[in-house]
Amino acid sequence: SLKKGSQTLAEHISAFKCTCDELTAIRRPVNDKSMVFSLLNGFGPSYDAFITFMMNPPIPSYKQVVALLQSHET
């Protein structure tokens, strides 16, 4: 499975989503595009090609990016 540091990809996505949910809970919601940029920015050089592909317009939604990341893991 893909790793991001010591976390699996699924763990990284889950932790990121939890942070976004916590921000929403304190009335500081993160918009979809910011979520995409922030999630992808958290990955290292091994994801450069994927990130470049995702950043080409039209930029996919957060849910689409997560689904594409997860499809690489299976």
C-alpha positions, 0 to 999 in steps of 0.5 A: 500500500502507498505510504505517506511518511509512517502513515498509510494513504488511508490513515493520512486521508482520514486524519486530513478529513478529521482536521477539516471536520474539526475546522468546520465544527468551530465555524472555520470550514475549508472549501473544496478547492482548498481541501484539494490543494492542502491534501495534495500539498501534504504528499512528497515527491513520489506523488509529483506526477499525480499532483501535477495531473490533478492540478490541471484544470478542471481541478477535480473535487476533493471526493474525486481526488480521494477516490483517485488516490484510493484507486492507486492503492488497490 
